[in-house]
Every structure is written in structure tokens, then in C-alpha cells.
Amino acid sequence: MADREQAPPRFADDFADAAKIAGYADGPPRFLPGFAALHQMTIILLQEKVAPSADLLVLGAGGGLELDAMARAEAGWRFVGVDPARPMLDLARARLVENAERVALVEGLIDDAPPGPFDGATCLLTLHFLTPEERLQTLRALRSRLRPGAPLVITHGSFPQAEPEREQWLARYAAFARMSGVPADQAELARARVAAEVNMLDPAEDERLLAEAGFSQISLFFAAFTWRGWVATA
């Protein structure tokens, strides 16, 4: 387990390859059950605490899928999207043409984001690329950029890490991908890469890190095979 957590997140390197991400928008729905509903739920959770005119921080914004969904849902929201992969940000720019004036895109990591304070934040399908130590640092940096009481919505890979449960959940991950149209060999390759390269944690550990970073009212709102999502308050 320790060796897996310390391995470099090579999976994330794919997002710097323009050819590999050309069809990115088709990928997440084939690996994450309820992908469109996740965006809808994220918007609802933000609307509970965020005013119709607000500034939101979106960490892991490359591709622009959640930015596009949120911008279409709320015409008064303004966004800062942060992502380390320039090709992914290029995809986001192309997708967000209609709302470009409300979206500022920043190439980098959380420390490259403006200090805020922001009225809310999201981090979808991102934190599992970080080691536990990097994850805690990132969550603390997010917390420092939010107004008191502001919501944070996060979703990423998170499932039991003890065997044999871990392997069973990974098998389900691959089975869903196959049923969603991913060729069997590609689904198996994705399963193997997630098992070897991505820093998955047990859901209880994810919640512990959120609390240690200073968030409260931590509530699970999304659970779909190997994926978990929480809403928390700064």
C-alpha cells in the first residue's frame, strides 16, 4: 500500500497529451455511473448556499464539462478554473465560448489560484491523482480560499482498500466500463492502471482529510461503485 501511494501519478500525464484527450468528453460517462447526474447534484448543492451572483473556484477544471454545466445553470456565477494540463484547458476554452466572459482559466495547481475569498468551490475527478500528503495540502489551500460557510463539493475515486474488497470494486469498475461500450481490453487496461497508479483511499480516510483540512458538516452525497462525493463547509 505504501509503495502504491508514493508512486508518481502517471495516469495524470495522459491529460497533457492533446491526442489522447481529443475525445475526453466521451470518457467520464463510460467510467463513472451517473456522470450527468453528478453535475446536476453539484449544482443543487452549491445553490443551497451560493447566491445567484457569486465567485466560484473550480479545481481540476480541464475539459470544461462541469464548468459548462454550472455556467448554463446559473447566469450570475463567475468562475476561476484551475488545471495543470494546458491541452485540457484548451478543451475547456473551446467548450465555454458562450460563457467565456464569466470564466478565467489558470494553468497550474491550487497554489496558483487567486487567494479569493470565493463563495464556493468544486473539485471533481481530481484528488485521486494526489498522494495523501498532497491531498491534505490541497484541501487546506482550498479551505483558505473560501469564505466562512462556503460549500466545497468534491468527487473522486474512493473505495475500500483492504483485500479482497479492493479487487472486487476494481472489477466492478471495469465491468461498468465494458457495459458502457468500452472495449474489453481497454477496460481491463484502465482497471490495471487505476490499481497500480492512482492514489485511492478508503472513504473514511477521505473524510478524515477533509476534517483535518478544516472543513465541517462533511456529508456523503454520491456513491457509485468506486466513486464517492462529499459536500463540506468551510
PyRosetta script that sets phi, psi and omega in degrees:
from pyrosetta import init, pose_from_sequence

init()
pose = pose_from_sequence("MADREQAPPRFADDFADAAKIAGYADGPPRFLPGFAALHQMTIILLQEKVAPSADLLVLGAGGGLELDAMARAEAGWRFVGVDPARPMLDLARARLVENAERVALVEGLIDDAPPGPFDGATCLLTLHFLTPEERLQTLRALRSRLRPGAPLVITHGSFPQAEPEREQWLARYAAFARMSGVPADQAELARARVAAEVNMLDPAEDERLLAEAGFSQISLFFAAFTWRGWVATA")
pose.set_psi(1, -44.4)
pose.set_omega(1, -178.6)
pose.set_phi(2, -62.9)
pose.set_psi(2, -41.1)
pose.set_omega(2, -179.9)
pose.set_phi(3, -63.4)
pose.set_psi(3, -37.9)
pose.set_omega(3, -178.7)
pose.set_phi(4, -67.0)
pose.set_psi(4, -38.8)
pose.set_omega(4, -178.5)
pose.set_phi(5, -68.7)
pose.set_psi(5, -29.8)
pose.set_omega(5, -176.8)
pose.set_phi(6, -88.3)
pose.set_psi(6, -9.1)
pose.set_omega(6, -179.4)
pose.set_phi(7, -67.7)
pose.set_psi(7, 143.7)
pose.set_omega(7, 178.3)
pose.set_phi(8, -63.7)
pose.set_psi(8, 141.9)
pose.set_omega(8, -176.6)
pose.set_phi(9, -76.3)
pose.set_psi(9, 74.1)
pose.set_omega(9, -174.8)
pose.set_phi(10, -64.2)
pose.set_psi(10, -27.1)
pose.set_omega(10, 177.5)
pose.set_phi(11, -54.5)
pose.set_psi(11, -40.3)
pose.set_omega(11, -177.7)
pose.set_phi(12, -64.9)
pose.set_psi(12, -23.7)
pose.set_omega(12, 179.8)
pose.set_phi(13, -61.5)
pose.set_psi(13, -26.3)
pose.set_omega(13, 179.7)
pose.set_phi(14, -58.1)
pose.set_psi(14, -30.5)
pose.set_omega(14, -175.3)
pose.set_phi(15, -73.4)
pose.set_psi(15, -8.9)
pose.set_omega(15, 175.7)
pose.set_phi(16, -93.1)
pose.set_psi(16, 0.7)
pose.set_omega(16, -177.9)
pose.set_phi(17, -104.5)
pose.set_psi(17, 107.7)
pose.set_omega(17, -174.5)
pose.set_phi(18, -59.5)
pose.set_psi(18, -36.7)
pose.set_omega(18, -179.5)
pose.set_phi(19, -66.3)
pose.set_psi(19, -40.9)
pose.set_omega(19, -177.7)
pose.set_phi(20, -69.4)
pose.set_psi(20, -28.2)
pose.set_omega(20, -175.6)
pose.set_phi(21, -100.7)
pose.set_psi(21, 7.0)
pose.set_omega(21, -176.9)
pose.set_phi(22, -55.7)
pose.set_psi(22, -37.5)
pose.set_omega(22, 178.8)
pose.set_phi(23, -104.7)
pose.set_psi(23, 31.6)
pose.set_omega(23, -173.1)
pose.set_phi(24, -54.7)
pose.set_psi(24, -40.6)
pose.set_omega(24, -174.6)
pose.set_phi(25, -58.5)
pose.set_psi(25, -26.7)
pose.set_omega(25, 179.8)
pose.set_phi(26, -82.3)
pose.set_psi(26, -14.5)
pose.set_omega(26, -172.9)
pose.set_phi(27, -75.7)
pose.set_psi(27, -56.9)
pose.set_omega(27, -174.6)
pose.set_phi(28, -53.4)
pose.set_psi(28, -42.4)
pose.set_omega(28, -179.6)
pose.set_phi(29, -62.8)
pose.set_psi(29, -21.6)
pose.set_omega(29, -178.7)
pose.set_phi(30, -85.9)
pose.set_psi(30, -11.4)
pose.set_omega(30, -179.8)
pose.set_phi(31, -118.1)
pose.set_psi(31, -15.9)
pose.set_omega(31, -176.8)
pose.set_phi(32, -121.5)
pose.set_psi(32, 108.4)
pose.set_omega(32, 178.3)
pose.set_phi(33, -60.1)
pose.set_psi(33, 132.7)
pose.set_omega(33, 176.9)
pose.set_phi(34, 75.7)
pose.set_psi(34, 32.7)
pose.set_omega(34, -175.5)
pose.set_phi(35, -59.6)
pose.set_psi(35, -48.2)
pose.set_omega(35, 179.7)
pose.set_phi(36, -63.8)
pose.set_psi(36, -39.8)
pose.set_omega(36, 178.7)
pose.set_phi(37, -65.2)
pose.set_psi(37, -32.3)
pose.set_omega(37, 176.6)
pose.set_phi(38, -58.9)
pose.set_psi(38, -44.2)
pose.set_omega(38, 177.9)
pose.set_phi(39, -63.6)
pose.set_psi(39, -41.2)
pose.set_omega(39, 179.1)
pose.set_phi(40, -62.6)
pose.set_psi(40, -44.2)
pose.set_omega(40, 179.7)
pose.set_phi(41, -65.6)
pose.set_psi(41, -38.4)
pose.set_omega(41, 177.3)
pose.set_phi(42, -59.3)
pose.set_psi(42, -44.5)
pose.set_omega(42, 179.1)
pose.set_phi(43, -62.5)
pose.set_psi(43, -44.7)
pose.set_omega(43, 179.7)
pose.set_phi(44, -60.5)
pose.set_psi(44, -44.2)
pose.set_omega(44, -179.4)
pose.set_phi(45, -64.9)
pose.set_psi(45, -38.0)
pose.set_omega(45, 176.1)
pose.set_phi(46, -67.9)
pose.set_psi(46, -42.8)
pose.set_omega(46, -178.3)
pose.set_phi(47, -60.6)
pose.set_psi(47, -25.8)
pose.set_omega(47, 179.2)
pose.set_phi(48, -61.2)
pose.set_psi(48, -31.1)
pose.set_omega(48, -173.9)
pose.set_phi(49, -126.1)
pose.set_psi(49, -11.6)
pose.set_omega(49, -174.4)
pose.set_phi(50, -103.6)
pose.set_psi(50, 133.1)
pose.set_omega(50, -178.3)
pose.set_phi(51, -69.7)
pose.set_psi(51, 162.8)
pose.set_omega(51, 178.6)
pose.set_phi(52, -61.2)
pose.set_psi(52, -22.9)
pose.set_omega(52, 173.3)
pose.set_phi(53, -117.5)
pose.set_psi(53, 112.6)
pose.set_omega(53, -172.2)
pose.set_phi(54, -157.9)
pose.set_psi(54, 163.3)
pose.set_omega(54, 177.3)
pose.set_phi(55, -112.3)
pose.set_psi(55, 124.9)
pose.set_omega(55, -175.8)
pose.set_phi(56, -121.6)
pose.set_psi(56, 143.9)
pose.set_omega(56, 177.4)
pose.set_phi(57, -105.1)
pose.set_psi(57, 128.3)
pose.set_omega(57, -178.9)
pose.set_phi(58, -120.0)
pose.set_psi(58, 107.5)
pose.set_omega(58, -179.4)
pose.set_phi(59, -94.6)
pose.set_psi(59, 131.0)
pose.set_omega(59, -173.1)
pose.set_phi(60, 80.1)
pose.set_psi(60, 46.1)
pose.set_omega(60, -170.2)
pose.set_phi(61, -86.4)
pose.set_psi(61, -4.5)
pose.set_omega(61, -175.9)
pose.set_phi(62, -57.8)
pose.set_psi(62, 143.0)
pose.set_omega(62, -175.1)
pose.set_phi(63, 94.5)
pose.set_psi(63, -35.6)
pose.set_omega(63, 173.6)
pose.set_phi(64, 75.9)
pose.set_psi(64, 10.7)
pose.set_omega(64, -174.9)
pose.set_phi(65, -66.0)
pose.set_psi(65, -50.1)
pose.set_omega(65, 179.8)
pose.set_phi(66, -72.6)
pose.set_psi(66, -33.8)
pose.set_omega(66, 175.5)
pose.set_phi(67, -59.7)
pose.set_psi(67, -44.0)
pose.set_omega(67, 179.9)
pose.set_phi(68, -62.8)
pose.set_psi(68, -44.3)
pose.set_omega(68, -179.7)
pose.set_phi(69, -63.1)
pose.set_psi(69, -43.7)
pose.set_omega(69, -178.5)
pose.set_phi(70, -70.0)
pose.set_psi(70, -39.6)
pose.set_omega(70, -179.6)
pose.set_phi(71, -65.1)
pose.set_psi(71, -36.3)
pose.set_omega(71, 178.5)
pose.set_phi(72, -72.0)
pose.set_psi(72, -29.5)
pose.set_omega(72, -177.4)
pose.set_phi(73, -77.2)
pose.set_psi(73, -34.9)
pose.set_omega(73, -175.2)
pose.set_phi(74, -133.0)
pose.set_psi(74, 107.8)
pose.set_omega(74, -175.7)
pose.set_phi(75, -70.7)
pose.set_psi(75, -15.5)
pose.set_omega(75, -178.2)
pose.set_phi(76, -99.9)
pose.set_psi(76, -1.9)
pose.set_omega(76, 178.6)
pose.set_phi(77, -81.2)
pose.set_psi(77, 140.2)
pose.set_omega(77, 174.9)
pose.set_phi(78, -116.2)
pose.set_psi(78, 149.2)
pose.set_omega(78, -170.4)
pose.set_phi(79, -132.7)
pose.set_psi(79, 144.3)
pose.set_omega(79, 163.6)
pose.set_phi(80, -116.4)
pose.set_psi(80, 118.0)
pose.set_omega(80, 179.8)
pose.set_phi(81, -107.1)
pose.set_psi(81, 131.0)
pose.set_omega(81, -176.0)
pose.set_phi(82, -120.7)
pose.set_psi(82, 134.3)
pose.set_omega(82, 177.9)
pose.set_phi(83, -158.5)
pose.set_psi(83, 141.9)
pose.set_omega(83, -178.6)
pose.set_phi(84, -81.4)
pose.set_psi(84, -11.8)
pose.set_omega(84, -173.5)
pose.set_phi(85, -102.9)
pose.set_psi(85, 111.9)
pose.set_omega(85, -178.2)
pose.set_phi(86, -60.0)
pose.set_psi(86, -42.4)
pose.set_omega(86, 178.2)
pose.set_phi(87, -59.2)
pose.set_psi(87, -35.2)
pose.set_omega(87, 177.3)
pose.set_phi(88, -68.5)
pose.set_psi(88, -37.5)
pose.set_omega(88, 176.0)
pose.set_phi(89, -66.8)
pose.set_psi(89, -34.0)
pose.set_omega(89, 175.8)
pose.set_phi(90, -62.4)
pose.set_psi(90, -40.3)
pose.set_omega(90, 175.6)
pose.set_phi(91, -61.7)
pose.set_psi(91, -42.1)
pose.set_omega(91, -180.0)
pose.set_phi(92, -61.8)
pose.set_psi(92, -43.9)
pose.set_omega(92, -180.0)
pose.set_phi(93, -60.1)
pose.set_psi(93, -42.4)
pose.set_omega(93, -179.9)
pose.set_phi(94, -64.8)
pose.set_psi(94, -36.1)
pose.set_omega(94, -177.9)
pose.set_phi(95, -76.1)
pose.set_psi(95, -28.9)
pose.set_omega(95, -170.1)
pose.set_phi(96, -100.2)
pose.set_psi(96, 20.9)
pose.set_omega(96, -175.6)
pose.set_phi(97, -54.2)
pose.set_psi(97, -42.0)
pose.set_omega(97, -176.4)
pose.set_phi(98, -66.0)
pose.set_psi(98, -26.6)
pose.set_omega(98, -177.4)
pose.set_phi(99, -120.9)
pose.set_psi(99, 24.8)
pose.set_omega(99, -174.3)
pose.set_phi(100, -58.9)
pose.set_psi(100, -31.9)
pose.set_omega(100, -176.8)
pose.set_phi(101, -69.5)
pose.set_psi(101, -15.3)
pose.set_omega(101, -179.3)
pose.set_phi(102, -103.8)
pose.set_psi(102, 3.0)
pose.set_omega(102, -175.1)
pose.set_phi(103, -127.2)
pose.set_psi(103, 122.5)
pose.set_omega(103, 171.6)
pose.set_phi(104, -106.8)
pose.set_psi(104, 127.3)
pose.set_omega(104, -178.8)
pose.set_phi(105, -107.2)
pose.set_psi(105, 133.4)
pose.set_omega(105, -176.4)
pose.set_phi(106, -121.7)
pose.set_psi(106, 125.2)
pose.set_omega(106, 175.8)
pose.set_phi(107, -84.7)
pose.set_psi(107, 117.5)
pose.set_omega(107, -179.9)
pose.set_phi(108, 153.7)
pose.set_psi(108, -162.4)
pose.set_omega(108, 180.0)
pose.set_phi(109, -108.8)
pose.set_psi(109, -173.7)
pose.set_omega(109, -174.4)
pose.set_phi(110, -59.5)
pose.set_psi(110, -34.4)
pose.set_omega(110, -179.2)
pose.set_phi(111, -68.5)
pose.set_psi(111, -14.5)
pose.set_omega(111, 177.0)
pose.set_phi(112, -88.5)
pose.set_psi(112, -6.3)
pose.set_omega(112, 179.3)
pose.set_phi(113, -75.5)
pose.set_psi(113, 150.5)
pose.set_omega(113, 174.4)
pose.set_phi(114, -57.8)
pose.set_psi(114, 155.5)
pose.set_omega(114, -176.9)
pose.set_phi(115, -71.0)
pose.set_psi(115, -14.8)
pose.set_omega(115, -178.0)
pose.set_phi(116, 84.0)
pose.set_psi(116, -147.7)
pose.set_omega(116, 6.3)
pose.set_phi(117, -79.5)
pose.set_psi(117, 145.8)
pose.set_omega(117, 178.0)
pose.set_phi(118, -99.5)
pose.set_psi(118, 156.3)
pose.set_omega(118, -178.9)
pose.set_phi(119, -86.6)
pose.set_psi(119, -9.4)
pose.set_omega(119, 179.0)
pose.set_phi(120, -179.9)
pose.set_psi(120, 166.9)
pose.set_omega(120, -178.7)
pose.set_phi(121, -151.5)
pose.set_psi(121, 155.0)
pose.set_omega(121, 172.8)
pose.set_phi(122, -131.9)
pose.set_psi(122, 154.1)
pose.set_omega(122, 174.3)
pose.set_phi(123, -149.7)
pose.set_psi(123, 93.6)
pose.set_omega(123, -173.8)
pose.set_phi(124, -108.0)
pose.set_psi(124, 131.2)
pose.set_omega(124, 173.1)
pose.set_phi(125, 58.8)
pose.set_psi(125, 40.3)
pose.set_omega(125, -172.5)
pose.set_phi(126, -130.5)
pose.set_psi(126, -48.0)
pose.set_omega(126, -167.9)
pose.set_phi(127, -64.1)
pose.set_psi(127, -22.7)
pose.set_omega(127, -179.6)
pose.set_phi(128, -69.4)
pose.set_psi(128, -8.5)
pose.set_omega(128, 175.2)
pose.set_phi(129, -84.1)
pose.set_psi(129, -5.1)
pose.set_omega(129, -176.9)
pose.set_phi(130, -106.9)
pose.set_psi(130, 148.9)
pose.set_omega(130, 172.3)
pose.set_phi(131, -67.7)
pose.set_psi(131, 163.1)
pose.set_omega(131, 177.6)
pose.set_phi(132, -54.9)
pose.set_psi(132, -39.8)
pose.set_omega(132, -179.8)
pose.set_phi(133, -66.0)
pose.set_psi(133, -43.9)
pose.set_omega(133, 177.9)
pose.set_phi(134, -65.9)
pose.set_psi(134, -36.0)
pose.set_omega(134, -179.5)
pose.set_phi(135, -64.2)
pose.set_psi(135, -44.5)
pose.set_omega(135, 179.0)
pose.set_phi(136, -63.7)
pose.set_psi(136, -43.3)
pose.set_omega(136, 178.3)
pose.set_phi(137, -60.9)
pose.set_psi(137, -41.4)
pose.set_omega(137, 179.9)
pose.set_phi(138, -66.1)
pose.set_psi(138, -43.7)
pose.set_omega(138, 179.0)
pose.set_phi(139, -63.6)
pose.set_psi(139, -39.1)
pose.set_omega(139, 176.6)
pose.set_phi(140, -63.8)
pose.set_psi(140, -39.5)
pose.set_omega(140, 179.0)
pose.set_phi(141, -68.0)
pose.set_psi(141, -36.4)
pose.set_omega(141, 173.9)
pose.set_phi(142, -63.0)
pose.set_psi(142, -46.6)
pose.set_omega(142, -179.0)
pose.set_phi(143, -58.4)
pose.set_psi(143, -40.4)
pose.set_omega(143, -177.2)
pose.set_phi(144, -68.4)
pose.set_psi(144, -18.0)
pose.set_omega(144, -178.1)
pose.set_phi(145, -97.6)
pose.set_psi(145, 1.8)
pose.set_omega(145, -177.4)
pose.set_phi(146, -106.4)
pose.set_psi(146, 145.5)
pose.set_omega(146, 172.4)
pose.set_phi(147, -66.2)
pose.set_psi(147, 150.8)
pose.set_omega(147, 174.5)
pose.set_phi(148, -55.9)
pose.set_psi(148, 130.7)
pose.set_omega(148, -179.1)
pose.set_phi(149, 88.4)
pose.set_psi(149, -3.4)
pose.set_omega(149, -179.0)
pose.set_phi(150, -73.9)
pose.set_psi(150, 146.5)
pose.set_omega(150, -179.5)
pose.set_phi(151, -86.7)
pose.set_psi(151, 147.1)
pose.set_omega(151, 169.3)
pose.set_phi(152, -120.7)
pose.set_psi(152, 128.5)
pose.set_omega(152, 176.5)
pose.set_phi(153, -114.5)
pose.set_psi(153, 121.5)
pose.set_omega(153, 179.6)
pose.set_phi(154, -129.1)
pose.set_psi(154, 146.5)
pose.set_omega(154, 174.0)
pose.set_phi(155, -147.8)
pose.set_psi(155, 135.0)
pose.set_omega(155, 178.2)
pose.set_phi(156, -165.6)
pose.set_psi(156, 178.0)
pose.set_omega(156, 177.7)
pose.set_phi(157, -64.5)
pose.set_psi(157, 127.6)
pose.set_omega(157, -178.6)
pose.set_phi(158, -163.1)
pose.set_psi(158, 117.3)
pose.set_omega(158, -177.8)
pose.set_phi(159, -160.3)
pose.set_psi(159, 166.1)
pose.set_omega(159, -176.8)
pose.set_phi(160, -54.5)
pose.set_psi(160, 134.7)
pose.set_omega(160, -175.1)
pose.set_phi(161, -104.0)
pose.set_psi(161, -3.3)
pose.set_omega(161, 176.8)
pose.set_phi(162, -83.6)
pose.set_psi(162, 139.5)
pose.set_omega(162, 176.2)
pose.set_phi(163, -81.6)
pose.set_psi(163, 147.8)
pose.set_omega(163, 8.9)
pose.set_phi(164, -89.5)
pose.set_psi(164, 2.3)
pose.set_omega(164, -177.1)
pose.set_phi(165, -60.8)
pose.set_psi(165, -39.7)
pose.set_omega(165, -177.3)
pose.set_phi(166, -57.8)
pose.set_psi(166, -48.4)
pose.set_omega(166, -178.6)
pose.set_phi(167, -66.8)
pose.set_psi(167, -34.0)
pose.set_omega(167, 179.1)
pose.set_phi(168, -65.5)
pose.set_psi(168, -42.0)
pose.set_omega(168, 178.4)
pose.set_phi(169, -66.4)
pose.set_psi(169, -37.7)
pose.set_omega(169, 177.0)
pose.set_phi(170, -64.7)
pose.set_psi(170, -37.6)
pose.set_omega(170, 176.5)
pose.set_phi(171, -62.8)
pose.set_psi(171, -38.5)
pose.set_omega(171, 177.6)
pose.set_phi(172, -66.9)
pose.set_psi(172, -38.0)
pose.set_omega(172, 175.5)
pose.set_phi(173, -56.2)
pose.set_psi(173, -47.8)
pose.set_omega(173, -179.5)
pose.set_phi(174, -68.3)
pose.set_psi(174, -38.3)
pose.set_omega(174, -179.7)
pose.set_phi(175, -63.9)
pose.set_psi(175, -40.8)
pose.set_omega(175, 177.5)
pose.set_phi(176, -63.0)
pose.set_psi(176, -42.0)
pose.set_omega(176, 179.4)
pose.set_phi(177, -60.9)
pose.set_psi(177, -43.5)
pose.set_omega(177, 178.9)
pose.set_phi(178, -62.0)
pose.set_psi(178, -44.5)
pose.set_omega(178, -179.3)
pose.set_phi(179, -66.1)
pose.set_psi(179, -23.0)
pose.set_omega(179, 179.5)
pose.set_phi(180, -89.6)
pose.set_psi(180, 4.2)
pose.set_omega(180, 174.4)
pose.set_phi(181, 106.5)
pose.set_psi(181, 1.6)
pose.set_omega(181, 177.4)
pose.set_phi(182, -76.8)
pose.set_psi(182, 128.7)
pose.set_omega(182, 177.2)
pose.set_phi(183, -54.3)
pose.set_psi(183, 146.0)
pose.set_omega(183, -172.8)
pose.set_phi(184, -57.1)
pose.set_psi(184, -40.8)
pose.set_omega(184, -178.3)
pose.set_phi(185, -67.6)
pose.set_psi(185, -36.2)
pose.set_omega(185, 178.2)
pose.set_phi(186, -70.7)
pose.set_psi(186, -37.8)
pose.set_omega(186, 177.7)
pose.set_phi(187, -63.8)
pose.set_psi(187, -40.6)
pose.set_omega(187, 178.9)
pose.set_phi(188, -68.4)
pose.set_psi(188, -39.0)
pose.set_omega(188, 176.9)
pose.set_phi(189, -62.4)
pose.set_psi(189, -42.2)
pose.set_omega(189, 178.3)
pose.set_phi(190, -62.5)
pose.set_psi(190, -42.5)
pose.set_omega(190, 178.6)
pose.set_phi(191, -60.3)
pose.set_psi(191, -44.9)
pose.set_omega(191, -178.5)
pose.set_phi(192, -65.6)
pose.set_psi(192, -38.7)
pose.set_omega(192, -179.4)
pose.set_phi(193, -69.8)
pose.set_psi(193, -40.1)
pose.set_omega(193, 176.2)
pose.set_phi(194, -61.2)
pose.set_psi(194, -43.7)
pose.set_omega(194, -178.6)
pose.set_phi(195, -62.1)
pose.set_psi(195, -36.9)
pose.set_omega(195, -172.3)
pose.set_phi(196, -94.6)
pose.set_psi(196, -29.1)
pose.set_omega(196, -165.7)
pose.set_phi(197, -118.2)
pose.set_psi(197, -19.8)
pose.set_omega(197, -173.2)
pose.set_phi(198, -100.1)
pose.set_psi(198, 140.8)
pose.set_omega(198, -173.0)
pose.set_phi(199, -87.3)
pose.set_psi(199, 74.0)
pose.set_omega(199, 178.5)
pose.set_phi(200, -77.1)
pose.set_psi(200, 146.0)
pose.set_omega(200, 175.7)
pose.set_phi(201, -125.4)
pose.set_psi(201, 160.7)
pose.set_omega(201, 170.6)
pose.set_phi(202, -67.6)
pose.set_psi(202, 143.1)
pose.set_omega(202, -179.7)
pose.set_phi(203, -53.2)
pose.set_psi(203, -35.7)
pose.set_omega(203, 178.9)
pose.set_phi(204, -63.5)
pose.set_psi(204, -35.7)
pose.set_omega(204, 177.8)
pose.set_phi(205, -69.6)
pose.set_psi(205, -38.0)
pose.set_omega(205, 175.7)
pose.set_phi(206, -59.8)
pose.set_psi(206, -43.4)
pose.set_omega(206, 179.8)
pose.set_phi(207, -66.6)
pose.set_psi(207, -37.0)
pose.set_omega(207, 178.1)
pose.set_phi(208, -62.3)
pose.set_psi(208, -42.0)
pose.set_omega(208, -180.0)
pose.set_phi(209, -65.3)
pose.set_psi(209, -39.6)
pose.set_omega(209, 176.6)
pose.set_phi(210, -59.3)
pose.set_psi(210, -45.3)
pose.set_omega(210, 179.7)
pose.set_phi(211, -65.5)
pose.set_psi(211, -42.1)
pose.set_omega(211, -179.9)
pose.set_phi(212, -64.4)
pose.set_psi(212, -29.8)
pose.set_omega(212, 178.6)
pose.set_phi(213, -76.9)
pose.set_psi(213, -7.1)
pose.set_omega(213, 176.2)
pose.set_phi(214, 107.6)
pose.set_psi(214, 7.3)
pose.set_omega(214, 179.6)
pose.set_phi(215, -88.9)
pose.set_psi(215, 150.7)
pose.set_omega(215, 178.6)
pose.set_phi(216, -128.3)
pose.set_psi(216, 179.6)
pose.set_omega(216, 179.5)
pose.set_phi(217, 48.6)
pose.set_psi(217, 47.2)
pose.set_omega(217, -177.6)
pose.set_phi(218, -78.3)
pose.set_psi(218, 120.7)
pose.set_omega(218, -173.4)
pose.set_phi(219, -135.0)
pose.set_psi(219, 128.7)
pose.set_omega(219, 175.7)
pose.set_phi(220, -74.4)
pose.set_psi(220, 127.2)
pose.set_omega(220, 178.1)
pose.set_phi(221, -122.2)
pose.set_psi(221, -11.0)
pose.set_omega(221, -174.4)
pose.set_phi(222, -142.7)
pose.set_psi(222, 130.0)
pose.set_omega(222, 175.7)
pose.set_phi(223, -146.9)
pose.set_psi(223, 117.2)
pose.set_omega(223, -176.7)
pose.set_phi(224, -145.9)
pose.set_psi(224, 96.9)
pose.set_omega(224, -176.9)
pose.set_phi(225, 55.0)
pose.set_psi(225, -112.3)
pose.set_omega(225, -174.9)
pose.set_phi(226, -89.0)
pose.set_psi(226, 10.0)
pose.set_omega(226, -174.7)
pose.set_phi(227, -113.9)
pose.set_psi(227, 142.9)
pose.set_omega(227, 175.3)
pose.set_phi(228, -136.4)
pose.set_psi(228, 149.8)
pose.set_omega(228, 176.8)
pose.set_phi(229, -137.1)
pose.set_psi(229, 141.8)
pose.set_omega(229, 179.4)
pose.set_phi(230, -129.4)
pose.set_psi(230, 151.5)
pose.set_omega(230, 166.7)
pose.set_phi(231, -115.9)
pose.set_psi(231, 136.5)
pose.set_omega(231, -178.1)
pose.set_phi(232, -140.3)
pose.set_psi(232, 166.1)
pose.set_omega(232, -175.7)
pose.set_phi(233, -118.1)
pose.set_psi(233, 134.4)
pose.set_omega(233, 178.1)
pose.set_phi(234, -76.0)
pose.dump_pdb("model.pdb")
